[in-house]
Amino acid sequence: MKYKKRNKALVLLADGTIFYGKSIGKEGTAFGEVCFNTGATGYQEIFTDPSYYGQLMVTTNVHIGNYGAHKDEVESNSVKISGLICRNFCFEYSRASATESLENFLEANNILAISDVDTRALVSYIRDNGAMNAVISTDINNIEGLKKQLDEVPSMEGLELASQVSTKEPYYFGNENAKYKISALDIGIKTNILKNLAKRDAYIKVFPYNASFEDLEAFKPDGYFLSNGPGDPEPLKEAQDVAKEIIKRDLPLFGICLGHQVIALSQGISSYKMHHGHRGINHPVKNLITGKGEITSQNHGFAINREETEANSDIEITHLHLNDNTVAGIRIKDKNCFSVQYHPEASPGPHDSSYLFDQFIENISKN
Ligand SMILES: NC(=O)CC[C@H](N)C(=O)O
């Protein structure tokens, strides 16, 4: 194993709590909302998921980097987390098909990563005290200066971030001779969602976050899709208008995560910031229509108001999160629209929920 000189680094939480670790290489400072993901695999997919834009990621799995990085295992074209906090960072990796080390991959993306942090203590602290802003830095003797800068970082609540990760220009995905055409609103779309739609014989036109219903309609699609994405759904008024219009016209619509929240908001249901969110790949959900359980991949810090959803006679709750009974899926009664708070496209899995893509295609085909 090659010797590497590694500088001391720290994690400073907004409430003043400090955890120490070591930089994996790069020097510097990074800010964001601190959150944790419990998945034991899929670190590269997590780091490149646009929904994590603006967040400092704590990985609870003790080894990060052990299977290297692969050029195809990305959810977007760059790393989207603002920094990584982990326990053991593996500079040596072991996997025949890996195309580079995670160290190189993070370096090429200019991401600050710190390891040797007591991540169990940090995660339990977040679980007790809630998600909050934090800074990670190799500038360990400048705590007062870092605190001042940290105070300037906006809170995730109320923050619009979709515009930061959305495509600037529309683009196409899949085979143009496919059976179905779908217009997708990119408010932070993951590549694996596009792959799942294309695999089901769909050709997709992906639109920027501020596209109008008329823009999406001009593609003459058979169905509409609202993507996952970062930040608070509340400020996304344009996307909510798009959802409202699609629902009003009873056109086939499917929304995932941020897209699900936007659909709910468009129908007058409010969203709220959760204590510390759901991020991992073993979250239990119950499908209330079939009575079956699903193990799901989740990544969200906001949720929609359950009481308001139950009180709305036009909306049916179709899925519940079994850990805390939060709303995990809805459908609009008498409309061709449904959405889920979790990730049926999950890569590397689990794949229990991939039937939702089939359901969307069936809704399109019946229409
Ligand atoms: N994965 C997502 O789409 C996340 C949605 C939203 N940004 C949240 O944190 O709840």
Ligand as a Chemical Component Dictionary entry (heavy atoms), coordinates in Angstrom:
data_LIG
# 
_chem_comp.id                   LIG 
_chem_comp.type                 NON-POLYMER 
_chem_comp.pdbx_formal_charge   0 
_chem_comp.three_letter_code    LIG 
# 
loop_
_chem_comp_atom.comp_id 
_chem_comp_atom.atom_id 
_chem_comp_atom.alt_atom_id 
_chem_comp_atom.type_symbol 
_chem_comp_atom.charge 
_chem_comp_atom.model_Cartn_x 
_chem_comp_atom.model_Cartn_y 
_chem_comp_atom.model_Cartn_z 
_chem_comp_atom.pdbx_ordinal 
LIG N1 N1 N 0 -34.431 12.459 -4.377 1  
LIG C1 C1 C 0 -35.178 13.536 -4.454 2  
LIG O1 O1 O 0 -35.797 13.837 -5.469 3  
LIG C2 C2 C 0 -35.191 14.440 -3.236 4  
LIG C3 C3 C 0 -36.307 15.437 -3.221 5  
LIG C4 C4 C 0 -36.059 16.610 -2.265 6  
LIG N2 N2 N 0 -34.901 17.340 -2.664 7  
LIG C5 C5 C 0 -35.945 16.108 -0.837 8  
LIG O2 O2 O 0 -34.882 16.164 -0.264 9  
LIG O3 O3 O 0 -36.902 15.646 -0.269 10 
# 
loop_
_chem_comp_bond.comp_id 
_chem_comp_bond.atom_id_1 
_chem_comp_bond.atom_id_2 
_chem_comp_bond.value_order 
_chem_comp_bond.pdbx_ordinal 
LIG N1 C1 SING 1 
LIG C1 O1 DOUB 2 
LIG C1 C2 SING 3 
LIG C2 C3 SING 4 
LIG C3 C4 SING 5 
LIG C4 N2 SING 6 
LIG C4 C5 SING 7 
LIG C5 O2 DOUB 8 
LIG C5 O3 SING 9 
# 
